[in-house]
Amino acid sequence: NNPTHRNLSSSATTPTDPSFDPCTKYSVVDDDWRDTAIPYNYYHGHDDTVVEWKGWYRLYIEGKSAQVAETAWCERYRTCGGYTAVWLGGSHPRLEDGIVTREIYRSERYYIEYNDNQCSFTRSGSVQVKTCPGDYYVYKLVKPDVSSPMPTYCAVVFNSLTYDPCHNYISLDQPWRANNETGLGICDSVFSWNGWYRLFYYGMNIRMPESYVDVNRCGSYYSLWLNGPHPEIEDGVVTRQVCGNGGSNSCYFRSTPIRVKACLGSYYVYEFVSPVWCEMAYCTDVSTITPTSASEHNTTTPTPTSYSSDPCNKYSVLDEDWRNARSNHRRGHDDTLVEWSDWYRLYLQGKSAQISEWCVSYTTCGGHTPLWLNGSHPQLEDGIVTRDVYGTNVNYYYYDYYYYYYYYYYYNDYHNQCSNRYRSRPIQVKACPGHYYVYKLVKPELSIPMPTYCTVAFDSVADPCYNYVSLDQPWRAYNETGLGISDADFSWNGWYRLFYHGMNIRMSESCVPTSRCGTYYTLWLNGSHPEIEDGVVTRQVCGNDESGCCKIHLNPIRVKACPGSYYVYELVSPFFYETGYCTDVNTVTPTAAPTTTATEPGLSNARTTTPTTYSFDPCHTYTVLDDNWRNASYSYWYPNSRGHDDTTVEWNGWYRLFFQGADAQILEGCVSYMQCGGFTSLWLNGSHPQIEDDIVTREVYASRIDEFYQYRCDNHRKSNPIQVKACPGDYYVYKLVKPDVSLPMPTYCTDVNTITPVNDPEIPVTTESMTTTSTTVTVDPCADLSCTEEEWCGERDGVYGCFCNQSDPTPRDKSYDSRETCESSSGTMSLSRCQLFEAGFPTNVLHLSDPSCNGMLQNGRLVFQFDNDEHICGTNLTANGTHFIYENSIQGVADSAGGPINRKKELELRFSCIYKLRQTLTMDMEFSPLQSIVHKTLPDGQGMYQVRMIPYQDAAFSHPYDGTEDIEVDQRIFMEVTVQGVDGRQIATVIDSCWVTPVNDQNYAVRWDLIINRCPNPGDNTVKVLQNGVSTAAHFFFKMLAFNGNYSKVFLHCDIHLCLLQNSNCAANCSPGHQHRAGRSV
């Protein structure tokens, strides 16, 4: 009989008929707030004494079958949606027990929140329980004791076991969990626990302790142990309470209970879950170590020393952001749990990366112990080399107790971390053509706590000696005092050349005392500067923290020596606050003025730029400056309001200030330092002019701080003066200039108290012009345009450009002679320059969907390009069931007018690259099966990619068949179907079906199916799908067969399609009962 499900408001009572089975007639209770996993104090105000309980109930949480919590889940007050938590006294019955009665108990609140007395088994009544076929329970719930304040039944969810966890578990060989190992501050709460685990100790069986473990053991501080005996095999799966030793009470912390099972072979498996607090770790008991059975010993043969293929051409991609050596967010990863196989190439967010060559601080790179390469990477001519791998060693830590909260302060003794290092297993490395490396990664040494390989990414740029940002900040000199400036606030991006009042200067190569260089913790280069012939080198950066010159080890930087006796540095953001890069005044040398300068991202041209002669009114021709962080009321601690410096801006012409789109002006009075987005605040000395004053000059003053870090208005410093003009419409324009570089991080301040709505004035027909002495330079406006033979240079609306010859008129369809090319995950669209110009669109106003992606001129055509590596340019990737489509558009706005009017014209040309999702390919097993290629060129506007189907002799997919060998019947063949020319980060290859025929005809009547609907043919147990829908390569194997009759050949055919990984439904779950359904990632 199908059970009758009723909601909680049903009023049916249990009948007296003894044949009544509550497993088939019950009400459903599905209240998410009853879940014990909801954090403490997530209070909902529910009360089960006000519910009219009648009859039998089955529990759910978010649609999943649940059960009333047992004693092991004793919860403290204010959990489970109410105030008093109610749970079942004792375990649930077995199926053969029928209906049983169980006591129910409640938590009691005492002064100590986690006091064990909360679980003192205060009775709150009794209920009836029955186990039902299908692995669930029903309860005859009753009103709890009304003397309990707001009691609620607690519920827990367990995933139904459809498999035996004794044969489906994750091996956890982490010896640092042993109860004789010291604490390291590891948090099991950051692990992504998922499923069942078997514990090992250097390959031997070990189990959890059944008695309390001292604090500061097991790699953490609070040690977790099993409060109850391990089960016997006949007990099946049991639930056990997990206790945490708090120092004063061995079960002070009651973590979430876990399930345990005894297995044949004298070992146990545990369903671990995330503990309730950080600084907690599951412990193992070294007194329970037993050898594993001989059949479980690893029989993997060692890797041969010779390689039949070049690892530069055959490797696996490892692109995991958490491995970044420049990120200190630990996330519970552990490379000893990874099944490493063969060679790997490293990426970070799609950029080519490499293993760090320098010591990295612990708890970076996603784990607890970062692993780094001892020694430099090989050169191309070195071939495959072996390198030692070391791990950072944490010395000690301490903790402080304060108001029920636990804070852990790790003493970052960087010098000792790197000198007292761990030694892991060596790896092999090879340098490859194209400036990247491949690594044969192996499982790290098990004794190292949570080790992870660290990676760093370096951008490939043009010669940085000619592509840098000028940094003229004299306050960085080591003879300058500390000001509390923090380089962590800068938006470092690219290469920098250092100046000192316009002269060359370099970073210090020796220790600098603290409280210098405009900061407190001084950063210096630990190593000599390179020579020109050395090219780009990597150098460690040390920080003096007063207790040692190199106590702080920051991320290394790249350095290059340049012709002209100067250096460029790829500076990066330090981890620590109040740290700053120092320069050495002893290295100052004269130089010509820098030719490359920075551009502040906040500056955007909203009007035409200032012409070379001043026969214009700056009230009509200016650049808009709308930076919210310039607000004088924003302190240094306001979000996104720090790290700016107006000495790094290339000021040019006149500017009108805005704040959030409204008119603003420069502040007229003194303001504190560390306001307005920088460190030194700049303000106007004196009032703004009137309209009749025309252009005036005003002094600019800078805030000053005294020795007590208090700002002073009576002893300010001067910056460079600026010009100001009042304009009709109640606004001002300023001819801003670079501030005095001796001022630390100066920024112009805006006064928000003077903000007025924008009101563009009606400009008079005639205005008085300003005469300024200037040098007249005669320039041929056509010289730089390089018009082609099909174009001629001319003027239109005061702008010179290239016109089309009369033989090449502009078409009326406004396509601008567009030409599109699509290949792989990239697209190119080019337009006729002359046709664009004749239509009123200069090339400099056009861009792709991302405004930063402009076109390049090539032979009279404006070429736009996008790809999925460095130039995404706002491209949108979609799919429609038959094709996947990359879409973008060329956009721009041109305005041929000026002053108070506009004649704007807008352009938007949409284009797309279309690729077929599905392909059918055939491979002849007898003739050259090594690389059977489907290379299909689609019509214009459509893309192409390559599909290769390659048979291999081995499961490692390293030895392909060469097409000359005879393949015996029943011999296993490993197949790889891979797609090249698509973005592997977004697209996966999915094999829909594969079949074989005796002749080279996909539709031949005689056939045998190998893969049906993504999964192996149920009628052929020799087929196994190894990988499908997870990357651009799919793998499966089958055993060779022959057709009956007069047939001597076998032809393999496959239908494939490409799937967008963002839809998360590419992989198929081919386990029994789940064929053809989308699998989940694990």
N, C-alpha and C positions, 0 to 999 in steps of 0.2 A: 504494500500500500504506500502511496505517496504521502509524506507527512503534510499536515495542515499547518501552515505558518500564519501566525497572527501577530499583530503589533501589540505594544505594551498596554494599550487601552482595552484589550479584549477582557471580557468578564467571565469567560467559561471556567468552570471549576473542574477539578479532577473527578471523574465518575467513580462510583464505588465498584463498578464491574471489574473483577480481578483480571479479566483478559485485556484490560486497557493497557496500552503501551505508550508511555510518554515520549518515546523516541519518534513516534509517528504523529503526535498531536501536541504541539507546543507553541508558545509565543516567542517572537524574536525580540531580543534586546540588543540594539546596535547603537551604543553611545560611545563616541570616541573619547570623551573625557574620562571614562573609567580606566583607561589604559595606564598601567603602572609606569610605562616608559615616559609619560609626560612629566617634565621637570617639576620638582618641588616648588610650591608656591604658585603654580599655574592654576589658580583657584577659580572655580566656576560657581560656587554657591549652591550646589545640588544637595538634596537630602532624601534618602530612600525611605525615611519614616513617613513621608507624605505621599508615597506611591501606594496605590491599591493593588498589592500583590495577590494574584489569584491564579493558581494552576502552575504549569510547568513552563520553563523558559530555556531557550538556547541562546548563548551569547555570541556576539560578533563585534569586531572592531574594524571599522572601515571596510566592511564586507568580508573580512576574513574570520574564519571560525576561531573562537576564543574560549577561555575557561576562567572560572573564578580563581583568583590567586590563592596558592597554598601558603603554608607557614613560611616556606622559604622566601616568600615575597613580602614578609612583614614590612609594611610601608609606614613611614612616619606620618604624622597628622598633616592635613592640608594637601593630601595627594588624592588621586582617583576622583577628582571633581568635587569633593566635599571637604569637610573638616576632619572627620574621623574615618580612617581607612579600615575596611572590614575585609577579612580574608578567611579561607577555609582552614580549619584545624585538622592537619593530617593530609594524607595523599588521596587522590581520586581513586574510586574503585576500579576493579577490572571488569571486563565484559561479563564474566561468569558470576560476578557478585550480585547482579541485579540491582535493586533499589536499596541504598544504604543511607544511614543518617550520619551527618558530620556536624561537629560543633563549629560555630563561627566565632572569631575573635576580632578584637579591635585594638587600634593603637591608642596610647595614652601620652599626652603631652606633658613633659617636664621641662625644667629650665634649660637643660642642655639639649640642643636640637637633635643631635644624633645619638642621644643616650640610649643604651641597650634596653632601658626600662620601658621605652615606648612599645617594645614587642614583648610585654610581660604576660601575654595570653589572658587578657581580661575578656571573659565570656560575654557574647552579645546575642546568644540564641543558638538555634540549630536549623539545618536545612536538610532536605533529602536530595540525593544525587544518584544518577544512573549513567553508566557508560553505554553508548549506542554503537551499533555497527556503522562503520565509516569514520571511526576515530574522532568522535566528538562526545560531549556530555550535555545532559539536560538537568535542570535544577528546579526544585520546588521552593522558590525563594519566598521568604516571609519578611515582615516588617522587622528591622533591627530594633534592638533595645532603645526605647525612646530616651533613656537617661544619657545616651551618647549624643554629643552635639553634632548634628548634621552628618550622620554616617552614610557611607556609600560602599557598595560592593565593588571591589577591585577586580579588574580583568586583565588577562595577559594573552598574547597571541604567540603561537608556535607554528612555524611552517610545517605542514603535514609532510611526513617522511614518505617519499615514494621510492626510496632506495635505502640500502644498508650503509650507514655512515662508516662501518668498519672497512668498507671497500671503496669509499668515495670521500676522501679527506685531503686536507692540505698538510704537508709535512712542515713542522715548525721546529727547526734545529737551531735554537738560539741559546747557547750555553750560558750567556750572561743572565738568564732568568733563574739560574740555580740559587738556592737559598744560602749558599756560601759565597756568592758574589756580592760586591759592594754596590751601593746605589749610584746611579748616574743621572737621575732626573728624567728618565724616559717616561713618556706618557702613553699607556695603552689606549687612552681615549682618542688618540689621533690615528690609530690603525683603522683601516677599512675592513673590519671583521665581517666575514661573509661565509657562513657554513660551518663545517666541522674540521677540527684540527687534531693531529697526532703529534705528541711532543717527543723530541729527540734530544740527546746530549752527545754531541760528536758522533752521530750515527747510531747511538744506542737508545733503547727505550728508557723513558723517564716519565714520572707522573707528577701531578700536583701534590703539594703537601696537604696533609689532613689535620695539621695542627698549626698554631700561629707561628709566623716568621717575624723576626725582629725588624724594626723599621730600618730604612737605609740599606736595603738588600735587594737582590733580584733586579738590579739595574734601575731601580726607582727608589722612592722614599716610602710610600705606603705599600706594603707587601700584601698581595691578595692570596688567600688560601681557601681550601675547600672545607666548609663546615659540615662534615659528615663523611662517612666512609665511602670508598669507591664501590660501585655495584658488582655483583657477580654476573656471569654471562646469562644465567637464567632470568635475571631481573630485567633484561632488555634496557630500554632507554629510561633513565631516571632523572629527576630534577634535584639539584643541590644548591644550597645557599653558598654564596661567596662572601667571605669576611675580609675586611681590611684592617690591619693593625694600625691604630692611631697613636701608639706610644703608651698612652695611659690605659688603653682598653684594647685587647686583642681583636675584638669584633666591633670596634668603634664605628667603622664604616660598614654598612650592609650594601654591597654592590648588587647589581642585577643578577639574579640566579642564572645558572647555566644548566644545560642538559649534558649528561655523561653516559657513555656506554662502554661496557667491557667487551673485548673482542678476542677471538681465538688467536693465540700467539702471544698471550700475556701482555697485551697493551690496551690502552684506553684511547677513546676519542672524545673530544670536548666541543660543544657548540659555544664558542666564546662570543661574547658580546662586548660592546664598549662600556667600560666602567663609568661610574657616576662622577668621578673627579679626575682631574689631571694628576700627574705624579703618582699614579697607581699602575702596577704591573702584575700580571699573573706570575706566580712563582712556581718553580719546579723543585723537587726534593731529591738531592743527590744520593740519599740513602736508598732510593727505589730504582737505581739504574740496573738494567738487565740487558744482555746482548740481544740483538735482533736475530731472526732466523737466517740461515745461510741463503735461502731463496730470495731474501730481500736485499742482499748485498749488491752493490753497483757493479755491473759487469761491462760497463761501457769501455770500449777499447780506446786507447789514447789516440790523439790526433796525429796523423802522420806528419813528418817534417817536410815532405815535398807536397806541392800543390799543383793539381792538374789545371786549375783555372786561376786567373788573376783576381784576388779579392777586391781590387779596385773596380772590377766590373760585376762582381757578384757579392752582394752584401745585404744585410737587413738594415732598415732605417729605424733609428731610435730618436724620436722627437718628443721629449717630455719636459715641459716647462719647469717642473719642480727641481730638475737637476741643475738649474742655473746657479753657478757659484756666486752670483751677485744677488741672490735672494736668500734671506735668512728665515724663511717660513718653513718650519719642520712639519711634515705631513705624514709621518708614520710609514715611510717606505723602507724597504730592506732588500738589497740586491742579493742576499744569500737565499732568498726565496724564489729567485728568478731562475728559470731553466735556460741558461745561456747556451747558445748554439752557433758556432761559427763566427763570421765577421760582421761588424756593425759600422755604420756611418752615422755620426751624430748631427743632430739639428737642434735648434732652439727657436721655436715659433717660426719654423720654415727657413731659418737662416743656418747656413753651414756652421758647425761648431766643432770644438775639439775638447779633449780631456784637459783639465787644468794642469799646468806644470808647476804650480806653487801651492804652498800650504794654505788651506782654507779653514776658516773658523768652524768649530763644531756646530751642529744643528742647522747647518746650511745644506743645500743640495737635496732637500727632501727627506733626509733621514737623520740619524744622530751622529754618525762618523763619516765625514766626507773623505772620499778617496781621490788621490791626485797622483800624477805621474812624477816619478823621481828622475829628473833629467829632461832634456829637451826632446822635441819630436825629431824624427829622422829626416834626412834630405831625400829627394827623389831618387838619387843614385844609390842610396843605402839599401834599398829593397826592404825586406821584412826584418825587423829588429825586435829584440826583447827588452822590455823596460820594467823596472821594479815599480810597485804601487804601494804608496804609504797612506796611512789614515791619521787624521788629527786626533790627539789623545787629550781628553778632558781631565784636569787634575783633581779638582774638588769643587764643591758648592756648599752653600749653607742656606738655611731657611729661617724665616722669622714668623712668629705667631702673633696675630693681631686681630681681635674681635671676630673670631670664628672663621676668618679667612686666612688662607695660607699663601704666602708670597715666597717665591724662590728667586734668589739672586745668584746668578752664576758668575763666578769670578773669572773673567775672560783673560787668563794669563796666556796670551797668544804665543809668547816666546817659548814657554814650556810645552804648549800644545804641539808645537812643530818640532821641538827637539826630542821630546819623549813620545815619539810617534809610534803608531802601530805599523807593522809590516804585513801587507796582504800578499796574495799570490801574484806573481808577475804576469804580464800580458804581452801579446805581440802587437806591433804597430807597423803600419806602412804608409808612406807618403804617396799620394796619387796625383797624376796630371790633373790640373784644374784647381790646385791649391786646396786640397782637402786630405783628410786622413781616414783610414779604416783601422779598426781595432778588433782583435780576437779576444773578446771579453770572457772572463771566467767567473765562477762563483767565488766571491771574496772569502777570506779566512773567517771561519765560523765564530772564533773567539772575539771578533770585533763586533761591538754592539751596533746593530742596524746600519751597516755600511752602505754607501751609495756612491757610484761614480759621478764626479762633478764635471760639468761642462761649462764652457765659456764660448760665446759667439763674438766674432770680430767682423765688423762690416768691411766689405771690400770697396775701397774708394779709389779715385784717381790719386795721383801723386799728392800726398798731403802737404808737401812743401809748397804747393801752389793752390791748395784748396783748404784753407784754414780760417778760423775766426781769430781776429786780433784781440788780445786781452791785455789792455794797458791799465793795470790796477796796482799802483805803487805801494798801496797799503799791504800788499802781500809780502813785501821784503822782510827778511828775518830781523831787521833792526827796527821794525815798526811794532808798536805795542798791540796787545790783544784787545779786541772790541766785542767779542762774542758773536762774530759773523760765522755762519755755518754754511760750508760748501754743499751740505746735503740739501739745501734749499734751492740750489741752482738747477736749471734744466740743462744739464750737460748733454751735448749732442754733437759728436764729431771731433775734429782736431783743432788745437789751439796753439797760437804762437804768443809767447809772453813778451811784454814790453815794460819798460820802466821809464815813464815820462818820454815815450817815443823811442827809447833806445832798447837794444836787445838785452834780454836777461834770461837766465835759465833757472830751473828748479835747484834747490839745495841738494847736495849729495851727502851731507852729514847732518847729525842730530841738531835740531833747533830747540832752544828752551821753550817751555810752555808759556802761554800768554804772549805770543808774538804773532806776526803775520795777520793781524786783524782778527784772530780767533784765540782759542785756548789750547786745544790739542793740535800741535803743529805737525804737518805732513811733509816728509822729505823722501827723496829718491834713494833707495837702498841699492846702490850700484852706480857705476860710472855711466856717463852719457856715451852713446855710440859714436863711431866714426861714420863718414858718408858711405864707405864701402860696406858697412854692416847692414844697411837698409833699415827696415822696420824691426825693432827689437822690443822685447817685453821686459819690464822692470817692476820689481816689488816696491810698494809704497809703505813706509813705516810711519807710525804716529807716536809721538812722545806724550805719555800720559802722566808725567812727573815721577812715576816709579820706575821708568825704563824708557830708553830712547826708541825701542822697537817693540814695546809692549802691545801696541795696536798694529795688527797686520791687516791692511785694507786690500781691496781688489787691486791687482797689478794694472799697470797702464802700458800702452805702447808709446814708443818714442822713436823719432827719426832725426838724424842730422841732415841739414840742408845746405846747399851751396849758398854762401853769403854769411857763414859763421853764425847760424841760428838753428834752433831746434823747434820741432812741433811735437805736441803731446796729445794723445787721445785721453783726455781727462774724463773720469766717471764719477758718479755720485758716491761719496763715502757712506758707510753704514752708520757712522756715529755722528751725533750732533756736536756742534761747536768744534768741528775739525775743519782745517783749511790748508790748501796747498801753499807752500812757502817758496819764495824766490830768494836767490843769493845775490846781494848787491855787489859782491866782489866779482861777479861775472858780467857786469854791465859793459856793453860795447856800443859805439855809435852805429847808427843804421839810417838808411833812407826811410822816408815815411812808408808805412805799410800800404800795400796795394790791395789787400783783401780785408774786408771788414765784415762785422756781423750785421745782421738784419733782425731787429726785434720782431717776433711773430705778430705782435699786437698792432702793427702799423699796416693799414690797408688803404690804398688810394681810392678815394671816393670821388675826387675831382681830378682835373688835369694837373700834371706836375708843373712846378715853377719853371718858366722859360729862362734862358740864359741872360736875357736883358730884362730890366725892371720897368718896362713900359706897360704895366698892368696894375690892377688894383688887387691886393692880396685878399680883400673881402670877397672876391669872386673866384679866386684861384688859390686853393689851399688843399692840404691833405687832412683828412679826418683822423683824429686821435681819440679812440673810445676804448679805454682800458679801465675796467671797473676797479682794478687793484690800486689805481692812483688816488682813490678816495682818501682824503686826509683823515677821515674818521675810522678807517680800517687799520687796525694795529697789525704788527708783525705776525700775530698768531691767527689772524683771520684767514679762513681757507683760501688757498691760491693767491695769497697776498704777500709773498716773500720771494727772495731770490732774484729780483729784477735789478738792472743796472743800466742807467741811461748813457753811460760812457761807452757802452758797446753798441749803441744805435747809430746808424749812419743818418744823421739829421740832414735834411735837404729841403730848404724852402720854408713855406709858411704852413701853420697848423691851426685847426679849429678844434677845441676840446669838447668832448661829449662825455656824459655819464649815463649809461643805460639808455642811450638814444636822445637824451635831453641835453640842452646847452649847458656847458660848465665853463669855469675859468680857473686860472692858476690862483692858488691861495695867496692872500695878501699879508698874512701874519705868521708868526713863529709857530712851529708845530714840533712835537716830540720826534726824536730819532726813532727808527724802526717803525715808521708809518709809511703809507703811500707805496707799499710794495717792495721797498728796498731797505737800506740801512740808514742812509743819510737823506733826510727830507729837504726838498728844495722849495722855496717860497719867494714871492715877489716883494722886494723892498719898495714900499710906496704904493699909492693907489693906481688903478687902471686909468688910462687917458679917457678924455671925452672925444666925441666924433670930430669936433673942430680941431683937436690937437694933432690929427693925422698920425703919422708913425713916430713913436717915441722910443727911447732906450731906457730900460729899467735894470737896476742891479738885481741879481739873484743871490739870496743868502741860503746858507745851509745850517741845519741844526747841529749843535755841538753837545757832546757829553763830557762831564768832568770826571775826575778820578773816582767818584762814587757812582758812576753810571747814571747821573741825573742830567737831563738836558737843560741847557742854558740859553736864554734868549739875549742876555746882555753881553755875551762874548761869542757871537756867531762867526762863521767862516764865510768867505765870499766864494761864489762860483763865477762862471763867465756870464757877462750881461747878455740880455736878449732884447729884440725889438717887439713892440706891441702896437696894435691898432684897434680902435673901437669901430665897429661896423654898424650900419643901419640894420635894425632888427634886434638890437640889444644883445650883441654877442661880440667876442673879441677874437682876433687872430694873432698868432705869435710866431716869430721867426726863431724857433728853438735851435740851440746849438749844443754841441757836446759839453757837458759840465766839466769842471776842473777834475782831472784824473786823480789828483791827490785825495779827493773825497771818497771815502769808502762807500761803494754801491749807492750813488746818488740817484734820486728819481724826482721828477717834477710832480708836485701835489696838486690835485684838483679840489676846489672848494664846493662841496655838495650843497652848502647852505645858499649858494647863489644860483642854483640850477633853475632854468626857465624852460618852458616848452619851446620847441623849435618853431620859428616863424620866419621863413625865408622872406626877406624884404623885397619891395619893388625897387630895383636899382634905377637911379636917374639915367637919362640917355647919355649925358656927358659927365665925366668925372675928371678931376684933376689928377694927372699922372705924376708919379714919383720919378725924379731923375737921379740915377746913381751912376757914378763913374765905373766903367767896366771895360774890359778888354774885348774888342771886336774880333771875332774869329770867322773867316770866310770858310764855309764848309759846303761841299757839294752834297745836297740831300739825296742824290741818287747813288752816291758812291757805295754806301753800305747796304743797298737793297739787293744788289746782284741779280737784277732782272735777267731772265733767260732770253734765248733767241725768239721764243714765242711770246715775249712780253716787251712792253716799253714803259719807261719811267715817266710819270706825270704827277700833277697835283690835283687834288680834289678836296674841297672844303677846308683848304689850308693844310692838308696832310698829303705828303708825297707817298706814292706807292707804285706798284707794278700793274699796268693795264694789259688786257689781252689784245693780241694782234687782231685785226679785223677778220682774219681767216679763222679765228677761233672765238666766235661770239659766245656770250653767256646764254646757256639754254634757258628756256622758259619754265622748265619744271623745277628749277631751283635745287637741283641735285649737286651743283658745283663740281661736275665731273667726278663724282665720288667713286673710289675704287677700294674694294674691301678684300682682305686676305685673312683667312682663318686657318690656324694650324695648332694642334695640341690644345693647350689651355691658354692660348693667346690670340689676340686679334689686332689687325692693323687697318685703319681707315685713313685714306688720304683724300684731300680736296684741292681743287685748283686755286692757287693763291690769287691769280688775277681775277677770276670770277668772284671770289669772295670780296676782294677790294672794290670791284665795280658795283657790288651789291651793298657796299657801305660797311663791310666788316673787316677791319684791319686784323692781321693775324694775332696780334698781342691780346685781343679781347676774347679769344676763343679757348675753350678748355673742355675736358671730359666732365663726367658727373662729379668727380672730385676736382674742385677748382684749382688744386695744386698741380694737376696733370695737364700741361700745355703741349701744344704741338711743336714739331721741329720742321724747319724748312729744308727740303731736299729737292733740288732741280725744279724749282717753281711750284712745288706742291707742299701743302701743310699736312704733315703726317702725324697721326695720333696712334699710340700703341698702348695696349694693356696686356698684363699677364697675371698669373696667380702667385708670383713670387714677390718681387719688390714693387710692382706697379699695378696694383689692383684697380686703383683709379675709380672707385665707386661702381665697379662692375657687379651686376646682380646675376647670380646663377639660379636658374629654375629648371623644372622638368614638367613635361606635359603628357607623359605616358609613352610617347614614341621617340622623343628627342630630349636632350638636355641643351639648354640655351644660355649663352652668355650675352647679356644685354648691357648697352651703355649708350651714351648720347653725347654729341658735340654741342656745346652750349655757348652762348655769349650775348652780351648786350653792348651795342654801339650807340654813342650819342654824338651827333655832329653839331649840336648847339652848345651854348655856354651861358653863364650868367643865370638869370632867374628862370630861364625856359629850358626845355629839353626837346630833342627829337630822337627819342630812343627807338632803336630797332632791336628786336630779339631774334635769336636764331636757336633752333633746337633740331638737330638731325639725329634721329634714333637709328641705331644699327645693332645687329646681333650676329652671333656666330652659332650655328645650329649643328649639332652632332647627333647622329643616330644612336639610340640607346641599344638597339638589338642588332646582332650580327649572327650569321650562321657560317661556320668555317669547317673545312674538311681537311684531314691530314692523311696522306698515303703512308702507311707504316713501312712500306718497302723502299720508297724513293725519298731520300733526303728528309727524314722527319725532323731533323734537328731544329730547323727554323722555318716552319711553314707559315708564311706571312699573308695576312689579308690587309692590303694597302689600298683603300678605296678613296678616290678623290671625288668629292661631291660637287654639285653645281656651285657657282659663285655665291658667296655668303654662307656656305656651309663648310664645316670643318672636316678634318680627317684625323684618324688615329690608326695605330697598328695593333693587330691582335696576333699574338704568337702562341702556338700550341706545341709544346716541347715534351717529348718523352724522356724519362730518366731511368737509370738502372738502380738508383738507390734512394732511400727515404730522405736523405739530406739534400736531394735535388742538386747534386754536384757533378754527376757523371751522366751526361746525356748520351742517348744512342746516336751513332753517327750514320745510321742508315745502311751499314754494310753487314751487320750481324743478323744471324737467324735467331728469332725469338721463339723459344720453345713454348708449346701449349702448357698452360697452368703456371707459367712464369709471371711473377708480379711485375707490372709496369706502372711507374709513377708518372703522372701527367701534370704538367703545369700549363695553365691557360692564363696568359698575362697580357695586359693592355698597356701600350706605351703611347705617350703623347697626351696624357690627361693628368689632371691634378690629383695625385694620390692622397692628398689630405681631405678631399671633398668627395671623391668618386671611388666606388668599389666595383670590382668585376664579379658578376653573379652568373654562374652556370645554371641555366634553366633545365637543360636536358642534354644528354650525350647518348649516342647509339652507334653501332657498327653495322656495316653492310658488306657483302662479299664483292661488290662492284662499286666503282666510283660514281655513285648516284645517291644523293641524299634521300630521294623519294623511292628507292628500290623497295619492292614488296617484302623481300627477305631481309630481316633486320633483327638485331638484338639490342634491347635497351640497357644502358648502364646506369644512367641518372634520369630520374623522372621527377619533375616538379622540384628541382633543387636537391633531391635526396636520392640515396642509392635505390636501385630497383629491388624491391623486397624479394623478388625471385632469384636474385644473384647475390649470394652472401660473400662473394669475393670483392665486391665493390665497397670502398669506404671513402667518404668525402672528408678530406683533412682540413680544408679551408675554403670557405665560399662566402663571398659578400662582406669581407672584412678589409680587404685592400685591393690593389690593382692586380694582384696575382691570386688565382684560385688553384687549389691542389686536390687531386684525388688519385686513387690507384685501383687497379683491377687486375685480374689474372688473364693472361693471353688465352684466346679461344680460337677455334676453327669452325667453319661452317660445314655442315653435312652436304654431301653432293660433290659436284665437280667444281669446287672453288678452291683457289690457292692463296687468295689475298684477303686482307681485312682492312677496311677503310673506316676511320673514326670521324664522326661528325659531332659538332656541339652547337647548340643554340645558347647564346649568351646575351646578357644585357648589362648596361651600366646603371649603377644605382647611386643616388646622392646620399652620402653618409649622414647628412643633417637630418634626414627623415628617420634615422635609427631603426629601420626595418629591412636592412639589406641582408643580414645574416639569417639563415634558416635553422630552425631547431628540428633535427632529424631523429630525436629520441623517440622511442615507442609511444604512440598516442599523440605525438606533437608534429607529425609530418606537415610540411608546407606552412608552418606558422613562423612568424618572425621571432628570432631568438633575442635574448637580452644580453647586454655586455656584462662580462664578469671581470 
